[in-house]
Amino acid sequence: MKISMIVAYGKNWEIGLNNQMLWHISEDFKNFKQITSGHHILMGRKTFESIGRPLPNRTSIVLSSKGFEHEGVYTFGDIQEAFNFARANGEEELFIIGGANIYATLFPYVDKMYLSEVDFDGEADAFLKPIDFAAWDMVEQRDYEAVVSKGETQSPAWKFKVYVKKD
């Protein structure tokens, strides 16, 4: 089973503030949905609480040491148990979707990264640990311009990149 992470982050590795996302980019949400649909998604309790419900057409796995329970969600206190559950269900690509502690803890297991680099430089209280790209090959990149309407930025410019771990 391949283990992938999918994350959007700002110029200073920002990923959230007060358990909320820092921007709203509808094209990035569509991308996330298309990539993760039909797969298992693994997240921490706080990330699940920020979403508020299991996402449609995905199997939600929450890592929590506090015995978290929610209808339609599978909770594990142990990383390997979560991985084994996904494997036992025939998962071919498990997606890690956050938050900061989950990304940091599970990064050593990651084989593939789906990264949305957002042109954002602002207040945050959750950050991705900086990634050393020396061990990774970029296999895809798409650039998106900012969406501006009536002189106001509706969504910032961003780049979508896919990396695979070098052999």
VMD Tcl script that builds the backbone (N, CA, C; Angstrom):
set m [mol new atoms 501]
animate dup $m
set s [atomselect $m all]
$s set {name element resname resid chain x y z} {
  {N N MET 1 A 0.843 -1.188 0.000}
  {CA C MET 1 A 0.000 0.000 0.000}
  {C C MET 1 A 0.879 1.239 0.000}
  {N N LYS 2 A 0.560 2.143 -0.915}
  {CA C LYS 2 A 1.262 3.416 -0.981}
  {C C LYS 2 A 0.683 4.341 0.087}
  {N N ILE 3 A 1.558 5.111 0.737}
  {CA C ILE 3 A 1.107 6.101 1.713}
  {C C ILE 3 A 1.445 7.474 1.164}
  {N N SER 4 A 0.393 8.280 0.995}
  {CA C SER 4 A 0.549 9.606 0.410}
  {C C SER 4 A 0.071 10.660 1.394}
  {N N MET 5 A 0.631 11.855 1.253}
  {CA C MET 5 A 0.096 12.975 2.023}
  {C C MET 5 A -0.397 14.012 1.036}
  {N N ILE 6 A -1.464 14.690 1.428}
  {CA C ILE 6 A -2.021 15.747 0.602}
  {C C ILE 6 A -2.219 16.950 1.520}
  {N N VAL 7 A -1.645 18.078 1.119}
  {CA C VAL 7 A -1.668 19.254 1.998}
  {C C VAL 7 A -1.522 20.527 1.174}
  {N N ALA 8 A -2.168 21.579 1.665}
  {CA C ALA 8 A -1.986 22.919 1.100}
  {C C ALA 8 A -1.289 23.757 2.166}
  {N N TYR 9 A -0.279 24.520 1.750}
  {CA C TYR 9 A 0.474 25.322 2.719}
  {C C TYR 9 A 0.915 26.639 2.086}
  {N N GLY 10 A 1.162 27.620 2.955}
  {CA C GLY 10 A 1.577 28.943 2.516}
  {C C GLY 10 A 3.083 29.072 2.393}
  {N N LYS 11 A 3.530 30.304 2.113}
  {CA C LYS 11 A 4.951 30.579 1.868}
  {C C LYS 11 A 5.846 30.227 3.051}
  {N N ASN 12 A 5.301 30.298 4.255}
  {CA C ASN 12 A 6.076 29.995 5.462}
  {C C ASN 12 A 5.601 28.693 6.103}
  {N N TRP 13 A 5.118 27.789 5.266}
  {CA C TRP 13 A 4.660 26.461 5.674}
  {C C TRP 13 A 3.391 26.506 6.531}
  {N N GLU 14 A 2.622 27.613 6.461}
  {CA C GLU 14 A 1.385 27.739 7.213}
  {C C GLU 14 A 0.332 26.773 6.664}
  {N N ILE 15 A -0.409 26.132 7.601}
  {CA C ILE 15 A -1.505 25.263 7.149}
  {C C ILE 15 A -2.833 25.563 7.844}
  {N N GLY 16 A -2.836 26.305 8.947}
  {CA C GLY 16 A -4.110 26.562 9.606}
  {C C GLY 16 A -4.033 27.625 10.677}
  {N N LEU 17 A -5.218 28.069 11.102}
  {CA C LEU 17 A -5.355 29.030 12.191}
  {C C LEU 17 A -6.667 28.720 12.910}
  {N N ASN 18 A -6.575 28.534 14.222}
  {CA C ASN 18 A -7.767 28.215 15.035}
  {C C ASN 18 A -8.539 27.020 14.470}
  {N N ASN 19 A -7.800 25.997 14.062}
  {CA C ASN 19 A -8.364 24.750 13.535}
  {C C ASN 19 A -9.201 24.970 12.265}
  {N N GLN 20 A -8.839 26.007 11.498}
  {CA C GLN 20 A -9.518 26.290 10.231}
  {C C GLN 20 A -8.476 26.486 9.134}
  {N N MET 21 A -8.913 26.308 7.886}
  {CA C MET 21 A -8.023 26.557 6.753}
  {C C MET 21 A -7.813 28.060 6.589}
  {N N LEU 22 A -6.736 28.427 5.949}
  {CA C LEU 22 A -6.344 29.830 5.829}
  {C C LEU 22 A -6.866 30.502 4.561}
  {N N TRP 23 A -7.402 29.730 3.626}
  {CA C TRP 23 A -7.852 30.261 2.348}
  {C C TRP 23 A -8.945 29.361 1.818}
  {N N HIS 24 A -9.660 29.840 0.826}
  {CA C HIS 24 A -10.680 29.030 0.165}
  {C C HIS 24 A -10.383 29.063 -1.335}
  {N N ILE 25 A -9.893 27.937 -1.837}
  {CA C ILE 25 A -9.571 27.821 -3.261}
  {C C ILE 25 A -10.420 26.677 -3.808}
  {N N SER 26 A -11.514 27.025 -4.488}
  {CA C SER 26 A -12.453 25.983 -4.912}
  {C C SER 26 A -11.794 24.952 -5.829}
  {N N GLU 27 A -10.875 25.386 -6.687}
  {CA C GLU 27 A -10.198 24.447 -7.580}
  {C C GLU 27 A -9.344 23.449 -6.783}
  {N N ASP 28 A -8.745 23.897 -5.686}
  {CA C ASP 28 A -7.956 23.014 -4.838}
  {C C ASP 28 A -8.863 22.014 -4.117}
  {N N PHE 29 A -10.041 22.468 -3.662}
  {CA C PHE 29 A -11.001 21.550 -3.028}
  {C C PHE 29 A -11.448 20.481 -4.021}
  {N N LYS 30 A -11.724 20.888 -5.262}
  {CA C LYS 30 A -12.128 19.930 -6.298}
  {C C LYS 30 A -11.011 18.918 -6.545}
  {N N ASN 31 A -9.782 19.412 -6.594}
  {CA C ASN 31 A -8.610 18.568 -6.792}
  {C C ASN 31 A -8.498 17.543 -5.657}
  {N N PHE 32 A -8.635 18.023 -4.418}
  {CA C PHE 32 A -8.570 17.154 -3.227}
  {C C PHE 32 A -9.636 16.061 -3.322}
  {N N LYS 33 A -10.849 16.461 -3.657}
  {CA C LYS 33 A -11.951 15.504 -3.758}
  {C C LYS 33 A -11.666 14.453 -4.830}
  {N N GLN 34 A -11.212 14.905 -5.996}
  {CA C GLN 34 A -10.948 13.987 -7.109}
  {C C GLN 34 A -9.832 12.993 -6.755}
  {N N ILE 35 A -8.786 13.474 -6.103}
  {CA C ILE 35 A -7.636 12.626 -5.766}
  {C C ILE 35 A -7.970 11.621 -4.668}
  {N N THR 36 A -8.727 12.056 -3.647}
  {CA C THR 36 A -8.952 11.202 -2.476}
  {C C THR 36 A -10.217 10.351 -2.553}
  {N N SER 37 A -11.129 10.650 -3.471}
  {CA C SER 37 A -12.377 9.881 -3.559}
  {C C SER 37 A -12.089 8.402 -3.784}
  {N N GLY 38 A -12.837 7.585 -3.056}
  {CA C GLY 38 A -12.680 6.144 -3.168}
  {C C GLY 38 A -11.545 5.587 -2.339}
  {N N HIS 39 A -10.882 6.437 -1.563}
  {CA C HIS 39 A -9.735 6.003 -0.762}
  {C C HIS 39 A -9.972 6.189 0.737}
  {N N HIS 40 A -9.066 5.626 1.513}
  {CA C HIS 40 A -9.032 5.859 2.951}
  {C C HIS 40 A -8.278 7.171 3.185}
  {N N ILE 41 A -8.814 8.016 4.078}
  {CA C ILE 41 A -8.130 9.245 4.465}
  {C C ILE 41 A -7.854 9.180 5.959}
  {N N LEU 42 A -6.631 9.495 6.332}
  {CA C LEU 42 A -6.192 9.397 7.719}
  {C C LEU 42 A -5.907 10.793 8.244}
  {N N MET 43 A -6.447 11.087 9.422}
  {CA C MET 43 A -6.274 12.421 9.994}
  {C C MET 43 A -6.262 12.345 11.508}
  {N N GLY 44 A -5.883 13.449 12.120}
  {CA C GLY 44 A -5.972 13.575 13.560}
  {C C GLY 44 A -7.368 14.004 13.970}
  {N N ARG 45 A -7.646 13.906 15.261}
  {CA C ARG 45 A -8.962 14.259 15.795}
  {C C ARG 45 A -9.339 15.713 15.492}
  {N N LYS 46 A -8.398 16.633 15.688}
  {CA C LYS 46 A -8.725 18.045 15.471}
  {C C LYS 46 A -9.054 18.329 14.004}
  {N N THR 47 A -8.351 17.670 13.091}
  {CA C THR 47 A -8.660 17.842 11.668}
  {C C THR 47 A -10.061 17.323 11.385}
  {N N PHE 48 A -10.389 16.154 11.944}
  {CA C PHE 48 A -11.741 15.641 11.742}
  {C C PHE 48 A -12.778 16.616 12.287}
  {N N GLU 49 A -12.528 17.150 13.485}
  {CA C GLU 49 A -13.484 18.082 14.085}
  {C C GLU 49 A -13.634 19.349 13.258}
  {N N SER 50 A -12.559 19.788 12.583}
  {CA C SER 50 A -12.666 20.981 11.737}
  {C C SER 50 A -13.510 20.691 10.493}
  {N N ILE 51 A -13.482 19.442 10.007}
  {CA C ILE 51 A -14.310 19.039 8.865}
  {C C ILE 51 A -15.747 18.801 9.352}
  {N N GLY 52 A -15.866 18.144 10.497}
  {CA C GLY 52 A -17.160 17.977 11.151}
  {C C GLY 52 A -17.959 16.742 10.793}
  {N N ARG 53 A -17.528 16.006 9.775}
  {CA C ARG 53 A -18.276 14.827 9.343}
  {C C ARG 53 A -17.376 13.969 8.464}
  {N N PRO 54 A -17.714 12.686 8.324}
  {CA C PRO 54 A -16.957 11.863 7.370}
  {C C PRO 54 A -17.191 12.402 5.955}
  {N N LEU 55 A -16.141 12.482 5.157}
  {CA C LEU 55 A -16.273 12.977 3.779}
  {C C LEU 55 A -16.878 11.887 2.901}
  {N N PRO 56 A -17.789 12.261 2.016}
  {CA C PRO 56 A -18.439 11.274 1.147}
  {C C PRO 56 A -17.449 10.503 0.277}
  {N N ASN 57 A -17.769 9.235 0.041}
  {CA C ASN 57 A -17.006 8.358 -0.841}
  {C C ASN 57 A -15.556 8.184 -0.409}
  {N N ARG 58 A -15.313 8.293 0.896}
  {CA C ARG 58 A -13.997 8.045 1.464}
  {C C ARG 58 A -14.171 7.331 2.796}
  {N N THR 59 A -13.192 6.546 3.188}
  {CA C THR 59 A -13.211 5.903 4.491}
  {C C THR 59 A -12.368 6.749 5.422}
  {N N SER 60 A -13.001 7.296 6.466}
  {CA C SER 60 A -12.311 8.197 7.398}
  {C C SER 60 A -11.690 7.431 8.558}
  {N N ILE 61 A -10.386 7.638 8.718}
  {CA C ILE 61 A -9.639 7.053 9.829}
  {C C ILE 61 A -9.098 8.208 10.661}
  {N N VAL 62 A -9.353 8.159 11.967}
  {CA C VAL 62 A -8.852 9.183 12.872}
  {C C VAL 62 A -7.841 8.542 13.813}
  {N N LEU 63 A -6.668 9.157 13.920}
  {CA C LEU 63 A -5.673 8.751 14.909}
  {C C LEU 63 A -5.913 9.598 16.143}
  {N N SER 64 A -6.160 8.938 17.268}
  {CA C SER 64 A -6.408 9.665 18.506}
  {C C SER 64 A -6.011 8.811 19.691}
  {N N SER 65 A -5.289 9.407 20.620}
  {CA C SER 65 A -4.913 8.689 21.838}
  {C C SER 65 A -6.002 8.836 22.908}
  {N N LYS 66 A -7.031 9.628 22.617}
  {CA C LYS 66 A -8.054 9.919 23.609}
  {C C LYS 66 A -9.343 9.110 23.428}
  {N N GLY 67 A -9.321 8.083 22.605}
  {CA C GLY 67 A -10.504 7.240 22.431}
  {C C GLY 67 A -11.660 7.951 21.753}
  {N N PHE 68 A -11.363 8.802 20.798}
  {CA C PHE 68 A -12.364 9.558 20.041}
  {C C PHE 68 A -13.333 8.610 19.337}
  {N N GLU 69 A -14.619 8.969 19.320}
  {CA C GLU 69 A -15.621 8.184 18.599}
  {C C GLU 69 A -16.537 9.106 17.819}
  {N N HIS 70 A -16.900 8.682 16.617}
  {CA C HIS 70 A -17.863 9.410 15.796}
  {C C HIS 70 A -18.450 8.412 14.812}
  {N N GLU 71 A -19.740 8.504 14.565}
  {CA C GLU 71 A -20.397 7.594 13.644}
  {C C GLU 71 A -19.770 7.702 12.253}
  {N N GLY 72 A -19.473 6.547 11.655}
  {CA C GLY 72 A -18.919 6.514 10.304}
  {C C GLY 72 A -17.420 6.736 10.241}
  {N N VAL 73 A -16.754 6.736 11.410}
  {CA C VAL 73 A -15.315 6.986 11.480}
  {C C VAL 73 A -14.650 5.815 12.199}
  {N N TYR 74 A -13.484 5.426 11.711}
  {CA C TYR 74 A -12.700 4.383 12.365}
  {C C TYR 74 A -11.567 5.066 13.118}
  {N N THR 75 A -11.476 4.794 14.422}
  {CA C THR 75 A -10.476 5.459 15.259}
  {C C THR 75 A -9.441 4.452 15.741}
  {N N PHE 76 A -8.179 4.870 15.689}
  {CA C PHE 76 A -7.077 4.032 16.156}
  {C C PHE 76 A -6.133 4.885 16.988}
  {N N GLY 77 A -5.552 4.273 18.005}
  {CA C GLY 77 A -4.552 4.951 18.821}
  {C C GLY 77 A -3.145 4.632 18.346}
  {N N ASP 78 A -3.032 3.665 17.441}
  {CA C ASP 78 A -1.727 3.188 16.981}
  {C C ASP 78 A -1.637 3.322 15.454}
  {N N ILE 79 A -0.541 3.887 14.990}
  {CA C ILE 79 A -0.328 4.119 13.560}
  {C C ILE 79 A -0.397 2.819 12.765}
  {N N GLN 80 A 0.313 1.797 13.235}
  {CA C GLN 80 A 0.348 0.533 12.485}
  {C C GLN 80 A -1.028 -0.113 12.406}
  {N N GLU 81 A -1.827 0.010 13.475}
  {CA C GLU 81 A -3.195 -0.536 13.435}
  {C C GLU 81 A -4.015 0.172 12.363}
  {N N ALA 82 A -3.842 1.488 12.254}
  {CA C ALA 82 A -4.555 2.259 11.226}
  {C C ALA 82 A -4.114 1.806 9.835}
  {N N PHE 83 A -2.811 1.660 9.640}
  {CA C PHE 83 A -2.287 1.191 8.348}
  {C C PHE 83 A -2.810 -0.215 8.038}
  {N N ASN 84 A -2.782 -1.094 9.038}
  {CA C ASN 84 A -3.239 -2.477 8.845}
  {C C ASN 84 A -4.721 -2.521 8.479}
  {N N PHE 85 A -5.520 -1.657 9.095}
  {CA C PHE 85 A -6.942 -1.580 8.781}
  {C C PHE 85 A -7.140 -1.223 7.304}
  {N N ALA 86 A -6.423 -0.202 6.833}
  {CA C ALA 86 A -6.542 0.217 5.436}
  {C C ALA 86 A -6.098 -0.911 4.498}
  {N N ARG 87 A -4.980 -1.554 4.829}
  {CA C ARG 87 A -4.485 -2.680 4.014}
  {C C ARG 87 A -5.516 -3.804 3.959}
  {N N ALA 88 A -6.087 -4.138 5.119}
  {CA C ALA 88 A -7.072 -5.225 5.207}
  {C C ALA 88 A -8.316 -4.913 4.377}
  {N N ASN 89 A -8.587 -3.642 4.154}
  {CA C ASN 89 A -9.730 -3.236 3.335}
  {C C ASN 89 A -9.353 -3.080 1.868}
  {N N GLY 90 A -8.149 -3.514 1.503}
  {CA C GLY 90 A -7.738 -3.495 0.102}
  {C C GLY 90 A -7.290 -2.134 -0.420}
  {N N GLU 91 A -6.974 -1.216 0.503}
  {CA C GLU 91 A -6.542 0.116 0.070}
  {C C GLU 91 A -5.207 0.023 -0.658}
  {N N GLU 92 A -5.108 0.754 -1.783}
  {CA C GLU 92 A -3.860 0.803 -2.538}
  {C C GLU 92 A -3.090 2.088 -2.292}
  {N N GLU 93 A -3.821 3.180 -1.945}
  {CA C GLU 93 A -3.166 4.453 -1.656}
  {C C GLU 93 A -3.918 5.151 -0.524}
  {N N LEU 94 A -3.309 5.146 0.636}
  {CA C LEU 94 A -3.859 5.788 1.828}
  {C C LEU 94 A -3.410 7.244 1.841}
  {N N PHE 95 A -4.350 8.166 2.121}
  {CA C PHE 95 A -4.033 9.594 2.134}
  {C C PHE 95 A -4.013 10.163 3.544}
  {N N ILE 96 A -2.905 10.778 3.900}
  {CA C ILE 96 A -2.779 11.507 5.157}
  {C C ILE 96 A -3.230 12.936 4.865}
  {N N ILE 97 A -4.231 13.429 5.636}
  {CA C ILE 97 A -4.789 14.743 5.321}
  {C C ILE 97 A -4.620 15.767 6.453}
  {N N GLY 98 A -3.875 15.444 7.494}
  {CA C GLY 98 A -3.586 16.451 8.525}
  {C C GLY 98 A -4.016 16.036 9.905}
  {N N GLY 99 A -3.731 16.875 10.832}
  {CA C GLY 99 A -3.090 18.158 10.813}
  {C C GLY 99 A -1.581 18.112 11.000}
  {N N ALA 100 A -1.057 19.201 11.546}
  {CA C ALA 100 A 0.393 19.390 11.636}
  {C C ALA 100 A 1.090 18.240 12.364}
  {N N ASN 101 A 0.558 17.811 13.499}
  {CA C ASN 101 A 1.201 16.714 14.255}
  {C C ASN 101 A 1.149 15.402 13.490}
  {N N ILE 102 A 0.043 15.153 12.807}
  {CA C ILE 102 A -0.092 13.918 12.021}
  {C C ILE 102 A 0.894 13.928 10.856}
  {N N TYR 103 A 0.988 15.060 10.152}
  {CA C TYR 103 A 1.962 15.154 9.052}
  {C C TYR 103 A 3.378 14.907 9.581}
  {N N ALA 104 A 3.736 15.525 10.699}
  {CA C ALA 104 A 5.095 15.387 11.246}
  {C C ALA 104 A 5.370 13.947 11.673}
  {N N THR 105 A 4.394 13.329 12.344}
  {CA C THR 105 A 4.561 11.965 12.848}
  {C C THR 105 A 4.641 10.940 11.717}
  {N N LEU 106 A 3.807 11.123 10.692}
  {CA C LEU 106 A 3.711 10.106 9.641}
  {C C LEU 106 A 4.600 10.363 8.431}
  {N N PHE 107 A 5.258 11.521 8.389}
  {CA C PHE 107 A 6.098 11.847 7.233}
  {C C PHE 107 A 7.113 10.748 6.871}
  {N N PRO 108 A 7.754 10.094 7.858}
  {CA C PRO 108 A 8.714 9.039 7.489}
  {C C PRO 108 A 8.095 7.882 6.682}
  {N N TYR 109 A 6.782 7.713 6.737}
  {CA C TYR 109 A 6.110 6.627 6.026}
  {C C TYR 109 A 5.665 7.030 4.610}
  {N N VAL 110 A 5.742 8.320 4.297}
  {CA C VAL 110 A 5.159 8.836 3.060}
  {C C VAL 110 A 5.986 8.451 1.826}
  {N N ASP 111 A 5.265 7.951 0.799}
  {CA C ASP 111 A 5.873 7.568 -0.481}
  {C C ASP 111 A 5.620 8.611 -1.563}
  {N N LYS 112 A 4.516 9.368 -1.413}
  {CA C LYS 112 A 4.097 10.308 -2.442}
  {C C LYS 112 A 3.472 11.522 -1.766}
  {N N MET 113 A 3.712 12.706 -2.346}
  {CA C MET 113 A 3.153 13.937 -1.784}
  {C C MET 113 A 2.378 14.690 -2.862}
  {N N TYR 114 A 1.181 15.125 -2.498}
  {CA C TYR 114 A 0.360 15.998 -3.342}
  {C C TYR 114 A 0.340 17.343 -2.622}
  {N N LEU 115 A 1.061 18.317 -3.154}
  {CA C LEU 115 A 1.258 19.581 -2.453}
  {C C LEU 115 A 0.639 20.750 -3.205}
  {N N SER 116 A -0.113 21.545 -2.477}
  {CA C SER 116 A -0.643 22.799 -3.019}
  {C C SER 116 A 0.114 23.916 -2.323}
  {N N GLU 117 A 1.003 24.561 -3.081}
  {CA C GLU 117 A 1.806 25.664 -2.543}
  {C C GLU 117 A 1.052 26.956 -2.826}
  {N N VAL 118 A 0.554 27.581 -1.759}
  {CA C VAL 118 A -0.324 28.737 -1.897}
  {C C VAL 118 A 0.451 30.032 -1.675}
  {N N ASP 119 A 0.164 31.014 -2.515}
  {CA C ASP 119 A 0.784 32.336 -2.394}
  {C C ASP 119 A 0.111 33.061 -1.222}
  {N N PHE 120 A 0.482 32.646 -0.025}
  {CA C PHE 120 A -0.108 33.175 1.208}
  {C C PHE 120 A 1.002 33.406 2.204}
  {N N ASP 121 A 0.951 34.537 2.862}
  {CA C ASP 121 A 1.937 34.887 3.880}
  {C C ASP 121 A 1.162 35.624 4.959}
  {N N GLY 122 A 0.670 34.881 5.934}
  {CA C GLY 122 A -0.169 35.520 6.938}
  {C C GLY 122 A -0.181 34.766 8.251}
  {N N GLU 123 A -1.088 35.179 9.116}
  {CA C GLU 123 A -1.176 34.618 10.457}
  {C C GLU 123 A -1.581 33.147 10.397}
  {N N ALA 124 A -0.941 32.360 11.260}
  {CA C ALA 124 A -1.241 30.934 11.358}
  {C C ALA 124 A -0.779 30.433 12.717}
  {N N ASP 125 A -1.368 29.319 13.146}
  {CA C ASP 125 A -0.898 28.685 14.375}
  {C C ASP 125 A -0.587 27.197 14.152}
  {N N ALA 126 A -0.729 26.749 12.914}
  {CA C ALA 126 A -0.383 25.368 12.557}
  {C C ALA 126 A 0.499 25.419 11.310}
  {N N PHE 127 A 1.589 24.684 11.375}
  {CA C PHE 127 A 2.589 24.735 10.305}
  {C C PHE 127 A 3.024 23.327 9.920}
  {N N LEU 128 A 3.326 23.172 8.634}
  {CA C LEU 128 A 3.954 21.967 8.130}
  {C C LEU 128 A 5.442 22.103 8.414}
  {N N LYS 129 A 6.077 21.002 8.806}
  {CA C LYS 129 A 7.532 21.067 8.952}
  {C C LYS 129 A 8.127 21.243 7.558}
  {N N PRO 130 A 9.110 22.139 7.399}
  {CA C PRO 130 A 9.720 22.324 6.073}
  {C C PRO 130 A 10.203 20.989 5.491}
  {N N ILE 131 A 9.948 20.816 4.226}
  {CA C ILE 131 A 10.302 19.568 3.535}
  {C C ILE 131 A 11.623 19.752 2.804}
  {N N ASP 132 A 12.523 18.801 2.991}
  {CA C ASP 132 A 13.768 18.769 2.219}
  {C C ASP 132 A 13.459 17.964 0.955}
  {N N PHE 133 A 13.400 18.646 -0.170}
  {CA C PHE 133 A 12.995 18.000 -1.421}
  {C C PHE 133 A 14.110 17.194 -2.081}
  {N N ALA 134 A 15.300 17.138 -1.467}
  {CA C ALA 134 A 16.428 16.406 -2.064}
  {C C ALA 134 A 16.113 14.922 -2.258}
  {N N ALA 135 A 15.258 14.364 -1.409}
  {CA C ALA 135 A 14.945 12.938 -1.482}
  {C C ALA 135 A 13.709 12.645 -2.339}
  {N N TRP 136 A 13.241 13.677 -3.074}
  {CA C TRP 136 A 11.991 13.559 -3.813}
  {C C TRP 136 A 12.157 13.981 -5.271}
  {N N ASP 137 A 11.393 13.347 -6.146}
  {CA C ASP 137 A 11.327 13.736 -7.554}
  {C C ASP 137 A 9.955 14.337 -7.825}
  {N N MET 138 A 9.927 15.535 -8.420}
  {CA C MET 138 A 8.648 16.128 -8.819}
  {C C MET 138 A 8.211 15.465 -10.117}
  {N N VAL 139 A 6.978 14.954 -10.140}
  {CA C VAL 139 A 6.473 14.255 -11.324}
  {C C VAL 139 A 5.346 15.015 -12.008}
  {N N GLU 140 A 4.862 16.083 -11.356}
  {CA C GLU 140 A 3.782 16.874 -11.949}
  {C C GLU 140 A 3.786 18.262 -11.326}
  {N N GLN 141 A 3.456 19.273 -12.133}
  {CA C GLN 141 A 3.258 20.628 -11.607}
  {C C GLN 141 A 2.233 21.347 -12.468}
  {N N ARG 142 A 1.282 21.999 -11.797}
  {CA C ARG 142 A 0.305 22.855 -12.459}
  {C C ARG 142 A 0.272 24.184 -11.713}
  {N N ASP 143 A 0.304 25.284 -12.454}
  {CA C ASP 143 A 0.280 26.616 -11.846}
  {C C ASP 143 A -1.084 27.254 -12.057}
  {N N TYR 144 A -1.575 27.911 -11.016}
  {CA C TYR 144 A -2.876 28.569 -11.056}
  {C C TYR 144 A -2.711 30.033 -10.673}
  {N N GLU 145 A -3.355 30.913 -11.445}
  {CA C GLU 145 A -3.325 32.350 -11.154}
  {C C GLU 145 A -4.317 32.670 -10.041}
  {N N ALA 146 A -4.106 33.803 -9.381}
  {CA C ALA 146 A -5.069 34.280 -8.389}
  {C C ALA 146 A -6.395 34.561 -9.089}
  {N N VAL 147 A -7.479 34.357 -8.367}
  {CA C VAL 147 A -8.798 34.688 -8.885}
  {C C VAL 147 A -9.198 36.020 -8.256}
  {N N VAL 148 A -9.356 37.033 -9.122}
  {CA C VAL 148 A -9.688 38.375 -8.653}
  {C C VAL 148 A -11.033 38.784 -9.242}
  {N N SER 149 A -11.904 39.294 -8.374}
  {CA C SER 149 A -13.212 39.756 -8.817}
  {C C SER 149 A -13.496 41.106 -8.171}
  {N N LYS 150 A -13.848 42.088 -8.984}
  {CA C LYS 150 A -14.145 43.443 -8.504}
  {C C LYS 150 A -12.997 44.000 -7.657}
  {N N GLY 151 A -11.769 43.723 -8.103}
  {CA C GLY 151 A -10.585 44.250 -7.430}
  {C C GLY 151 A -10.188 43.523 -6.161}
  {N N GLU 152 A -10.946 42.492 -5.767}
  {CA C GLU 152 A -10.614 41.735 -4.559}
  {C C GLU 152 A -10.188 40.324 -4.925}
  {N N THR 153 A -9.156 39.850 -4.230}
  {CA C THR 153 A -8.681 38.494 -4.469}
  {C C THR 153 A -9.652 37.498 -3.844}
  {N N GLN 154 A -10.260 36.671 -4.690}
  {CA C GLN 154 A -11.183 35.633 -4.220}
  {C C GLN 154 A -10.407 34.404 -3.752}
  {N N SER 155 A -9.348 34.096 -4.474}
  {CA C SER 155 A -8.447 33.022 -4.047}
  {C C SER 155 A -7.047 33.352 -4.548}
  {N N PRO 156 A -6.047 33.050 -3.717}
  {CA C PRO 156 A -4.666 33.380 -4.084}
  {C C PRO 156 A -4.131 32.476 -5.197}
  {N N ALA 157 A -3.035 32.914 -5.801}
  {CA C ALA 157 A -2.333 32.065 -6.773}
  {C C ALA 157 A -1.775 30.848 -6.024}
  {N N TRP 158 A -1.615 29.737 -6.739}
  {CA C TRP 158 A -1.075 28.530 -6.109}
  {C C TRP 158 A -0.507 27.605 -7.161}
  {N N LYS 159 A 0.336 26.707 -6.686}
  {CA C LYS 159 A 0.938 25.690 -7.544}
  {C C LYS 159 A 0.586 24.329 -6.960}
  {N N PHE 160 A 0.185 23.421 -7.825}
  {CA C PHE 160 A -0.065 22.046 -7.400}
  {C C PHE 160 A 1.083 21.194 -7.888}
  {N N LYS 161 A 1.732 20.487 -6.963}
  {CA C LYS 161 A 2.887 19.666 -7.306}
  {C C LYS 161 A 2.742 18.278 -6.735}
  {N N VAL 162 A 3.196 17.288 -7.480}
  {CA C VAL 162 A 3.199 15.910 -7.012}
  {C C VAL 162 A 4.655 15.432 -6.985}
  {N N TYR 163 A 5.039 14.857 -5.839}
  {CA C TYR 163 A 6.393 14.329 -5.659}
  {C C TYR 163 A 6.329 12.859 -5.279}
  {N N VAL 164 A 7.303 12.103 -5.756}
  {CA C VAL 164 A 7.469 10.710 -5.331}
  {C C VAL 164 A 8.857 10.563 -4.723}
  {N N LYS 165 A 8.929 9.714 -3.711}
  {CA C LYS 165 A 10.192 9.496 -3.009}
  {C C LYS 165 A 11.176 8.806 -3.964}
  {N N LYS 166 A 12.412 9.303 -3.988}
  {CA C LYS 166 A 13.450 8.683 -4.812}
  {C C LYS 166 A 13.785 7.304 -4.268}
  {N N ASP 167 A 14.155 6.418 -5.176}
  {CA C ASP 167 A 14.531 5.044 -4.758}
  {C C ASP 167 A 15.802 5.034 -3.949}
}
mol reanalyze $m
mol bondsrecalc $m
mol representation Tube
mol addrep $m
